[in-house]
Amino acid sequence: MSKALIIISLFFSTLSFGQYDTDTSDIDHKEPKYNMMEIRKRIYVGGDFSLAFRNQLYLYVAPFAGYDIYKGLSAGVSGMYQLYRFNTTGGAVSSHAYGAGVFTRFKPDPLPFLLLQAEFDIYNAEDFTTAPSGDRTNLPAFMMGAGYAGNMGRAYYSIMLMYDFIDDVNNPLPPIIFDWPLYLRYGIVFHLG
């Protein structure tokens, strides 16, 4: 019986020494699900801006960030700050507004100079219906428009004509023609990748 135990123990000890470690080069390394360089190529930042002088100071700055979803279609978020300062005979009157919004932009491949955009914004501005009180109000703006996009390598500049479908009386943006809710935008876009 002792010989049988010795033979069985030798048999199991040789099996335990026969195991091996796997080489790290044999393991299949899976590629990450998301390639950060591909994501970075799709992200863009930029802004719309406007500046005017005369008997007034008008400053408009609207930074934005977006992501190319699919072949010319992109979406993003934006912010806005605006300052008015009018010089009158009785002194200077100033007002400011700020806001944020979301947008969708389409730049078709066959017409790379064409830019179509729809956006929804919420502005906080002075309530002009209660002018002397200085109250502020939140107001919506739903705009759609088209424009020209001129390429500059990984960047492009844009000039867009936008129409506000809500046309709130307190909208802080100055219209370009009388009281029609048409607005002109100048901007620049930089792709990160």
Long-range contacts (C-beta under 8 A, 24 or more apart in sequence): 37-193, 38-193, 40-192, 40-193, 41-68, 41-191, 41-192, 41-193, 42-67, 42-68, 42-69, 42-193, 43-67, 43-68, 43-191, 43-192, 43-193, 44-68, 44-74, 44-76, 44-189, 44-190, 44-191, 44-192, 45-189, 45-190, 45-192, 46-155, 46-187, 46-188, 46-189, 46-190, 47-187, 47-188, 48-185, 48-186, 48-187, 49-186, 49-187, 50-184, 50-185, 50-186, 55-86, 55-87, 56-84, 56-85, 56-86, 56-87, 57-83, 57-84, 57-85, 58-82, 58-83, 58-84, 58-85, 58-174, 59-83, 60-173, 62-187, 64-103, 66-103, 66-105, 66-189, 71-109, 72-106, 72-107, 72-108, 72-109, 73-104, 73-105, 73-106, 74-104, 74-105, 74-106, 74-107, 75-102, 75-103, 75-104, 75-105, 76-102, 76-103, 76-105, 77-101, 77-102, 77-103, 78-102, 78-103, 78-119, 78-121, 80-121, 80-123, 82-172, 82-173, 84-172, 95-125, 95-126, 95-172, 97-123, 97-124, 97-125, 97-126, 97-172, 98-123, 98-124, 99-123, 99-124, 99-125, 101-141, 107-149, 112-149, 112-151, 113-148, 113-149, 113-150, 113-151, 114-146, 114-147, 114-148, 114-149, 115-146, 115-147, 115-148, 115-149, 115-158, 115-160, 116-144, 116-145, 116-146, 117-143, 117-144, 117-145, 117-146, 117-147, 117-160, 117-162, 118-142, 118-143, 118-144, 119-143, 119-144, 119-162, 123-171, 123-172, 125-170, 125-171, 125-172, 126-170, 126-172, 127-170, 128-169, 128-170, 129-169, 129-170, 137-170, 139-168, 139-170, 139-171, 140-166, 140-168, 141-166, 141-168, 141-171, 141-173, 142-166, 143-183, 145-183, 145-185, 147-185, 149-189, 154-190, 154-191, 154-193, 155-188, 155-189, 155-190, 155-191, 156-188, 156-189, 157-186, 157-187, 157-188, 157-189, 158-185, 158-186, 158-187, 158-188, 158-189, 159-184, 159-185, 159-186, 160-184, 160-185, 160-187, 161-185
